[in-house]
């Protein structure tokens, strides 16, 4: 059974869907700029959740919104001397480019705030009719103190809450509210800003109400899982619960999942600290998309993820080994060695087949159990590495020994292991990347350089020895010193 940590209850709970289709809503981006590492961390985690549910034979409807009207978008439009729609559409396109590159499945539906205005207005009208909302000079606010359950998600005392988290509340707005904690549902139109018709006059929706409206439109009044970053617990998700449950008299979501934040070298990632990195910049600097994805999955989704050059480099090296294993067929086919079994004249011993089938089935069980345990991706990756190891070892042997012979039992082992590796990496969204070997070097050249390095070490010229080692590593060859006189090598 799948167990997930529910922010609402503060406990790990057994997942029980409402009906045969698991309904999931994921808070999307405000489309004023390119996505950053925090977005990568969040959407990779939720992509694995979705893939795992599908792997476990659940039907899933996954909805993720775009906030396409916001002060940040309007500010960017003024800076670029263009319309709000142009800024939004440009960044929606760029969002898809980044997410596609990271292997993140596109949502089943991706509604936008500007196309949900009628639903937003209707929801506000219901809240007003029930006494939860009040209007002042064209603005409409939610009355927090009228909701006795307010604060259930963030577990904060109402009087102590940070009422201006995210810096979205103006001085004039504060003066209009009955209580400091109240938040805007509808904002009166400002001069030269886009606006929409409403019973309260021209204006635009507040930040929180759009998600409540889109959840109801796309998935209904009660959903299975609501997703987002931990920075959204308060006020965004707290306010979503207040709005939706006040209007619908039903629970908004049964499970609330939140991912931890991204730090850079131990500090919170922010533009003010100049440690802010976009996904695009990182990938263009040479990090492969799957190496980034692998790095994100090495840490449990709820914990902070510390981004350092060393951690990313280590993850990249680990991913190279897995990617090499996934490339087994491609590598052997180039040298005309087939791992496929010819059923007409090649037979696998039944006892051996049973042993291998049992081994891979046990790895599948361990992999599934890891993800069952609140998406323990680090545990799942450990199983991936176990599967990759014999494949990588065979490839190293194959590249060193000419005319390597392989019997049918070995073929079966390799084939079944690779098939399982492909299946389980698919659940994590890790896909094979093309292996590019720069400055390919042959065995004779490798042995010559190893001999030169051994001579350099005998002469205590360690700088030269290190130079040769590093040069070979750049060409995809790793040296293994078995003794002061013996060095072997493998391709990486």
Beta strands, then each sheet from edge to edge (+ up, - down):
strand 1: 3-6
strand 2: 11-14
strand 3: 21-26
strand 4: 59-64
strand 5: 133-136
strand 6: 139-142
strand 7: 183-188
strand 8: 203-205
strand 9: 223-229
strand 10: 253-259
strand 11: 262-264
strand 12: 267-268
strand 13: 305-307
strand 14: 477-481
strand 15: 487-491
sheet 1: 1+ 2-
sheet 2: 4+ 3+ 9+ 10+
sheet 3: 5+ 6- 7+ 8-
sheet 4: 12+ 11- 13-
sheet 5: 14+ 15-
end
